[in-house]
């Protein structure tokens, strides 16, 4: 197994086309801020951002790379096909993250074929983004290096599940034989991070709570709009 990500905090630095931070040099600067703050790795979407982050950080942190792309014949959108994998292999990322749920991938390509392609044509580590224990066990059997809870609560099977899910994290730690377990998703406060660390997990990815100011603002605004005293003053 490849161990390129040390224990600690990885910061996900991403912005989609419809988001205010998309474009320009915002994402590389955000990655630099994460590095200066003590992050031990970066997770990034698109070859452009991956390479720009690598240049900005002078290769000082490992980068988990992915490409989000929608296909009409599958709900899978995180590095869903060989097309995206080929682009990531040519990029400066150190780890390739891909949807490793048991859901059908685009064009009916089995996950095992995608994992084998990465192994055959690169020396990059593989991170399996999963949602269930079934996903995780299947990915571990394929020989991935990392299993991350990225997609828990985001698939049809896990929609509405509370995240982070410390009990699920414990289950993974007790079941995964070879891969390193990574916690990602819903970690938006110090208390929730502590609840994850209490399980024994030592690899954590945090995105929105650090790098998405629009999302952070919306969370605080919801407190205002749900606070009885504030609403009575408004009326």
N, C-alpha and C positions, 0 to 999 in steps of 0.2 A: 504494500500500500504506500502511496506517496503522501508524505506529510509536509506540505509546503505552507500551511497556515498554523502559526503558533497559537497557544491558548490565549484567549483575550477577546477583545471587542473588534469586530469587523463592522465598518460603517458602509451602508448601502447608499451610494450617491447616484441617483437616477432622476431623470425628468422626461416625461413623455411629451409628444408634440403639442398636446392641448394644455400643457402646464406652463406657468409664467417663467420658470427657470430654464426652459428648454433653449438650447442654442448658445452661441457665444462661448465664453470661457468660464461660465458660472460653475459647472460641474467639476472641472479640474481644481478650481479654487476651493470648492467645498471639500474636495478630497484632501487638499493640502491642509485645510483647517482641521480635518479629522486626524490627519497624521500628526500635526503639531499638538493636538489634544490627547494623543496617546493611543490612537487606533493601531491595531496590528495588521490590518488588511482593509481592502476596499472591494465592494461589490458594485459592478457597473454594467450598464446596458448600452449596446451598440459599439462597434469597432472604433468609431470616431472618439467616443468618450473614453474607452479603454486606453487607446493609444495616447490621447491627450493627458490622461491622468498619469500614465507611465512616464511621460516626458516631464510633466510638472513635478512629480515626486522623484525624478531621476532614478526610477526603479527601486526605491527604498522599501516599498511595501508590496506584498503579493496582491494580485488583482483577480477576483472571481468574475469572470466574464460571462455574459449571456446576451442573447438577442431575442427580443419579444416580437413575434410576428403572428398574425392571425391567418388561419387557413379555414376555408369553408367546410371542410369535411372532418374537422376535429376541434374539440374544445381546448386542446393543448396549444399553448402559445409561448412558452419559455424554451428557447432553442429547440424548436419542434422537429426540424429535419436536418439532413446532411448539408443542405444549403447554408444554414446558419452555422453549423459546426465547422464547415470548411473556412468560413470567414473568421471564426474565432481561433481556429488553429493558426491562421496567418497573422493574428493580432498579437499584442503584447500581454495578453492575459496569462496567468499561471494556472488557473483552474477554470474548467468549463462547467457551468451549471446548466442543467437541463431538466425539464419536467420528467419525472420518473414515476408518475402515477401509473396505475394499471389501465388507465383509459386508452382508447385507440389513438394512436398518433396519426398525423396527416399521411395520406397515401397508403395507410395500412402498414407502414414500416414498423417492425417490432423494436422495442427499446434495446433489446440485446444487440441488434445490428448497429444502432447508433453508438452504443458503448464500445463495441468492437472496432468501429471505424475510428473513434478517438484514439484507442489504444494502438491501432495499426499505423496511424499517420501522424501521431504527435507524442510528445512526452509530457503532455499537460495532465494534471490531476482532474478527477471528475467529481462533481458535486451533484447528488441526486436530490432534487426538490420533490418532497413527498407530502402526502396528506394523511395517510393511514399506516397502520402497522403492516398491513399486507403490502403496500407500496414499498415500505422500508425494507422488509425482509427480501422481497424480490430484487430490489436494487443491490442489497448487500450480497446476495447470491451471484449477481453479475460482476461483482468485484469493484464497485465504485469506491472511491476514497473517502467521501463524506456523504452523510445522509442528513439533510436539513428539513426542518418542519415548515418550510416556506409556504406550502400550499394548504396547510391545515386551515379549515373554515372557508377556503376559496373554491372548493370543488363541490359538485352537487351532493356527493355523499357526506361531506363534512360541513355543509352550509349551516350557519348558526352556532357552530361549536365555539365555545369561549376560548380565546387565545390571549396570552400564552397558556398552554395546557401542561402544567407541571406533572400531572399524573401520566400523561402521554409521554413526556420526556423521560420519566422514570422507566416506563414500559420499554421505550426504545433502548435505553442504556442497558436494560436487563436482557434484551433480545438480540440486538445487533452484535454479531460476532467479530467482524473485521473492520468495518468502516468507522470513522469518527462521527459521533452524533453532534449536530449543530442545531441550536435553537434559533428560530427566526419567526417573527410575526407577532404583532400585538404587544411588544415590549415597549411601553410608552411612559413608564414611570420607574423611579428607583425601586419601589416596592415590588413591581412585577419582575424586574431584573433579578432582585434578590430571590424571589420565589423560584426562578429558573436555576440560579446558581446553587440553591439549596438542594436541588435534585442531584448534583454532582456534575452537571454539564459545565464544560469549561471553554466551549467555543460558541460565541453568540454573535448574531448579526442584527443590527438595529438600523432601520432606515428612516421611516416617516417621522419618528419622534425627534430626530436630529436634523434631517436634511430636507424636510418638506414644510416650509413655513406656512403655506396655505392651509395644509392639513392641521398643523399645530394651532393656527389661529382659529380654525373652525371648531376645534375641541374646546378652546377657551370660550368662544362665543356661545357654544351650547350650554356651558355652565351659566352664563348670564341669562339666556333665554329660558332656562329651566329653574332659575332661582326665584322662589316665591316673592321675596322682598323686592327684587329688582323689577319683576313683572308688575307688581302692584304700584311701584313708583312710576313706571312707564304709563300705566293707565290713568 
